[in-house]
């Protein structure tokens, strides 16, 4: 009897320990990346940089009770610079060691409510598919990155997001967003701006809200539609002089030069974006996607009238099937602002100021403010060796409106090459993964830019996820 009692108590203790373990989860990742670039003309300077980026992220999740999850993730990223010399550069701009500790996830998740049809997430969160870097909404053309100023270090939103699933194939998200220019939760803060633009002040607070509907009733053509609202505070940026010492007049209709203050004034923005996205599967070997959106609202005293189109068609090639070859055609169009009108026609990327299609091209905009772009693209991809996927891309890029520093609308020929290698899995612990990536991009710069020098971007990275 005594033996049975002891064994029973031991089994109960083990069950309680297993329950605690299952309700407490942790993990992380480490990313080592080198980026080198040459002759990339941004609105404020020509970029010739070469540096290492080292980012570490650690996270923990805990389920205190059923239907409730608490999550926190801390990250640190610092850089080692090879060029240019960082003497005199502020620590908020150079990211040199030790930089700051950032909490990019701090939220409470209430899930499985109302018989599994309702969930609510409150706090600092990513708008990505959980556990991945994939956009939660469409292909990430309008909402993906809430901290555009710090690059890929973080992409969080301070948000409240509710999801209602009336059926298993339909969901409706409603969310509100508040993004101040600085992170008050950073430890050993370097006072880094998170929402601004190149040569801009650091006082842009972004707020907004949205409704996003997804419907998968037709398995071969999932459909999404959305309505977003965003408000940006007014802001100023440094004005420039030409070689004759005269102030350069702004080309955008909504900007005003204040020569006495040596700044260009940008009025407050109240923006509405309405769009649709669907991804048809035509047959086993052909698929596509289409996203279209229009924008209206006000920027200062000007009415807004802008639009975006992103159409993709992918076809698997029925030869050398072991290589999984595929060809992809994509047309990406973002309207530009015509300064001769009394409206603002320039597309605003809402919360999608990140690399999108190109690490090189995004740097030719002010902090990845994708706008005024016509970009037909063609890609060829194949799995050359097991776990190694490669792709080659080409595009002739133009600008609908002449608002660049150069004399025309020709952005130039763009070429890209990418290699992704899933190097190892379950190597040090269960579920871990080691991946490797190389990206090369070239832009044969056109007359949209001041310089006709060929621009280059190169990147390699290793990510260990556990």
Residue, then its C-alpha position, 0 to 999 in steps of 0.5 A: x500500500x505504501x509503495x502504491x501511495x508513493x508511486x501515485x504521488x510521484x505520478x501526480x508530481x510529474x503531471x504537474x511539472x509537465x503542465x508547467x513546462x507546457x505552459x512556459x516556452x522560450x527560444x530565440x535567434x541570432x543573426x549575423x549579417x554583412x551589408x555592403x553598398x556603393x554609389x546608392x543615391x538617396x535623397x540626402x547623400x550617396x551611400x557607400x557603407x560596409x558594416x556587420x550587423x549582429x542581432x540577438x533576440x530572446x523570447x518567453x511565453x507563459x500561459x497563466x490560465x486557459x485562453x491567456x498567453x503572455x509574451x515578451x521578447x528582448x533584442x539587441x543589435x549592434x554594428x561593426x563598421x568597416x566604412x565610412x569612419x564613424x568618428x563624430x557620428x551619433x550613437x543613435x545612427x551608428x548602432x555601435x556596441x553595446x547600443x540599447x536593449x529593446x523589448x519588441x514584443x510585450x503583449x497579452x493574448x486572449x484567445x479561443x474566446x466565444x467558443x473559439x471565434x474571438x481573440x484579442x491581443x493587447x500590447x507591443x506585437x508584430x503584424x506577422x504570421x506567428x513564428x515567422x517573418x511572413x506578412x500577416x496581411x497580403x504580401x506586406x505592401x501596406x502594413x508590415x513594419x511599424x518602426x521603419x526608421x530602424x530597418x530590419x532590427x525591429x518591426x513592431x507595432x504598439x497596438x490592440x488587435x481583435x480577431x473575430x472568426x464567424x466561420x472557419x474560413x472567414x476572419x475580421x481583424x480590427x486594430x488600433x495603432x499608436x507609434x511615438x517617435x521614440x521607444x520609452x521602454x528601451x534600456x540604456x536608450x540611445x534616443x533613437x528615432x523610429x518613425x522619421x525620414x532622412x534629414x527629418x526631425x524626430x517628432x513624427x507620431x503615427x496613429x491609425x486604425x484598420x479593418x481587415x477581412x480575410x475569406x478562404x471560402x474558395x480554396x483556389x482563390x483566397x480573398x482579402x479586403x481592408x480599410x485603413x486610417x493613418x495620421x502623421x504629425x507635421x514635420x520638417x526636414x533640412x533644406x539644401x542649396x545648389x552649387x550656386x548657393x541657392x535654396x533648392x525648391x521642393x518638388x512635391x506640391x505639399x512641401x513648403x520651403x522656409x529659407x529663414x529656418x533652413x527647412x522644408x515643411x511637411x504638413x500633417x497627414x490624414x490618410x485613408x487606404x482601401x484595397x483588395x488582395x486575392x491569390x488565385x491558383x489557376x492550376x497545379x503549376x500556375x498561381x498568382x496574386x493581385x493587390x490594388x488599393x486607392x488612397x484619399x484624405x488630406x495632407x495639409x490643405x491638399x486633397x490626396x488621390x493616390x493608388x497602388x497595383x501589384x500583380x504577380x503571375x508564377x508558372x512552374x516550368x515542366x522540365x528538370x522537375x527535380x530542380x523545381x524551376x519557376x518563372x515569375x512576372x510581377x508588375x508593381x506600380x505606385x503613383x507619384x505626385x504631380x507638382x503642377x496639380x492642387x492634389x497630392x497623387x503620391x502613394x504613401x506606403x502606410x506601414x510598409x517602409x521596409x525593403x520590400x522587393x529590393x534592399x538597394x532600391x529602398x535606400x533610394x527613397x527617404x527611409x524606404x518611403x516607396x512611392x512614384x514607381x513603375x517596376x515590371x519584374x521578371x524572376x527565374x528560380x530553381x532549387x539547384x541542390x537540395x535545400x538551396x534555392x536560387x533566383x535571378x531577377x531583372x527590371x527596368x524601373x521608372x518614375x511616373x513623375x519627375x521628382x528626383x534630383x536628376x533631369x528625368x524619370x528613368x530610374x534604370x535597369x535593376x538586376x538581382x541574385x539571391x541564394x537561400x540555404x537551409x543548412x541544418x535542423x535539429x543540430x544543437x537542440x530539438x527544433x533549432x534551424x540554421x539558415x544562410x542567405x546571399x543577396x546581390x543587387x545592381x542598379x544601372x542608374x538612369x537620369x532620375x538620379x544626379x549620378x550615372x554611377x552604377x549602384x551596388x548592394x551586397x548582403x550575406x547573413x547567417x541565422x540560427x533559430x532555437 
